[in-house]
């Protein structure tokens, strides 16, 4: 038995509705890649600073402790950004599933879809704010050139 044309049209429309949030998921995936790479770099630099701290003289140890505090704050912000980005991606994925599923389930899913999308955008905004704060700390604490003695 062939499905009536309206059913195929409804499925095609549902797929069209579901595709737009998939592009958002792709963007969030790229953001997660950037965030995890930055986190890995901060962790590597912190490990090197910790190793240097163990054998440093008093003056150098104080500078290294200061750097380690900045690395710890940056790490917390990156973890926050990664967590919020992941939450955003999960919420968008649920939105996609509901949009597509609404073709087969004949309930009004407009309110849950809208609330989930708003939640996804709020989580993404939070992730971007945390990322911006981490970048700000990184640029404020950067030192380029030789150390003045």
Buried (B, 14 or more C-beta within 10 A) or exposed (E): EEEEEEEEEBBEEBEEBBEEBEEBBEEBEEBBEEBBEBBEEBBEBBEEBEEBBEEBEEEEBEBBEEBBEBBEBBBEBBBBBBBBBBBBBBBBBBBBBBBBBBBEEEEEBEEBBEEBBEBBBBBBEBBBBBBEBBEEBBEEBEEEEEEEE
